[in-house]
């Protein structure tokens, strides 16, 4: 009985925070960069479980193409956090973002080559590098409230 009460209390406490996070996202439409990042994120999540499976190489290559297209599209835009950077530092911030997106695209190309060569285990190891680049990029270029919404 006590466990049930604790679960109900936890559900009541947590539900408003989930609702508020969803409401924040709905306050405005997604920007072009957010759409590109969401496109990549969905493909990355799917690819994570498929990349090392040789039977799933064709699907993995489709997901890699989606990730690459999303990264190239995102690179065309300015991260939302740039508005928070002092104007004198903004150009360098955006240039660093673009450079890091280029590095991400290069890492995606390595995964693609490994898959095309039938080296799924290597593709899996290279895919882990994408995760490290993604995490570092989000840390450096994403606003804190964006992290909560995604």
GIMOVEN-V75061 format. One record per residue. RES is the residue in one small letter. SS is DSSP state (h for helix, s for strand, l for the rest). PSI is psi in degrees with one decimal (* if undefined). BURIAL is + if it has 24 or more other C-alpha atoms within 12 Angstrom, else -. Layout:
BEGIN
RES_SS_PSI_BURIAL / RES_SS_PSI_BURIAL
END
This chain:
BEGIN
x_l_-43.8_- / x_h_-36.7_- / x_h_-39.8_- / x_h_-42.4_- / x_h_-44.1_- / x_h_-41.6_- / x_h_-42.3_- / x_h_-42.7_- / x_h_-44.2_- / x_h_-41.5_- / x_h_-41.4_- / x_h_-38.0_- / x_h_-40.8_- / x_h_-30.0_- / x_h_-39.5_- / x_h_-36.3_- / x_h_-36.8_- / x_h_-44.0_- / x_h_-41.3_- / x_h_-41.5_- / x_h_-40.9_- / x_h_-37.6_- / x_h_-39.3_- / x_h_-44.9_- / x_h_-32.8_- / x_h_-6.4_- / x_l_-22.0_- / x_l_156.4_- / x_l_156.0_- / x_l_143.7_- / x_l_169.4_- / x_h_-39.6_- / x_h_-36.9_+ / x_h_-38.5_+ / x_h_-43.1_- / x_h_-42.0_+ / x_h_-39.4_+ / x_h_-39.5_+ / x_h_-46.2_+ / x_h_-44.0_+ / x_h_-42.8_+ / x_h_-42.9_- / x_h_-38.3_+ / x_h_-44.3_+ / x_h_-43.3_- / x_h_-42.0_- / x_h_-32.9_+ / x_h_-40.2_+ / x_h_-9.3_- / x_h_-24.9_+ / x_l_-34.1_+ / x_l_-4.1_+ / x_l_110.3_- / x_h_-29.1_- / x_h_-16.9_- / x_h_16.6_- / x_h_-43.3_+ / x_h_-45.3_- / x_h_-40.6_+ / x_h_-41.8_+ / x_h_-36.1_+ / x_h_-42.7_+ / x_h_-39.3_+ / x_h_-41.2_+ / x_h_-38.7_+ / x_h_-42.2_+ / x_h_-45.5_+ / x_h_-44.5_+ / x_h_-41.9_+ / x_h_-41.2_+ / x_h_-42.1_+ / x_h_-37.0_+ / x_h_-44.8_+ / x_h_-37.1_+ / x_h_-25.8_+ / x_l_-14.2_- / x_l_167.7_+ / x_l_131.6_+ / x_l_145.8_+ / x_h_-31.4_+ / x_h_-18.2_+ / x_h_-31.0_+ / x_h_-21.0_- / x_h_-9.5_- / x_l_138.1_- / x_l_141.6_- / x_h_-37.6_- / x_h_-23.4_- / x_h_-6.2_- / x_h_-42.9_- / x_h_-41.5_- / x_h_-38.2_- / x_h_-47.4_+ / x_h_-41.0_+ / x_h_-40.1_- / x_h_-40.6_- / x_h_-48.5_+ / x_h_-40.1_+ / x_h_-42.0_- / x_h_-33.7_+ / x_h_-37.0_+ / x_h_-42.2_+ / x_h_-38.0_+ / x_h_-45.0_+ / x_h_-40.6_+ / x_h_-38.8_+ / x_h_-37.2_+ / x_h_-41.1_+ / x_h_-34.4_+ / x_h_-41.6_+ / x_h_-43.7_+ / x_h_-44.5_+ / x_h_-43.8_+ / x_h_-42.0_+ / x_h_-43.6_+ / x_h_-28.6_- / x_l_2.5_- / x_l_20.7_- / x_l_70.7_- / x_h_-34.9_+ / x_h_-42.1_- / x_h_-40.8_- / x_h_-38.3_+ / x_h_-42.0_+ / x_h_-42.2_- / x_h_-33.6_+ / x_h_-35.0_+ / x_h_-34.0_+ / x_h_-37.2_+ / x_h_-41.7_+ / x_h_-41.7_- / x_h_-42.7_- / x_h_-41.3_+ / x_h_-46.8_+ / x_h_-44.7_- / x_h_-40.9_- / x_h_-42.7_+ / x_h_-39.5_+ / x_h_-41.5_- / x_h_-26.1_- / x_h_-7.3_+ / x_l_138.8_+ / x_l_148.6_- / x_h_-40.4_- / x_h_-25.2_- / x_h_-37.8_+ / x_h_-37.5_- / x_h_-32.3_- / x_h_-25.1_- / x_l_*_-
END
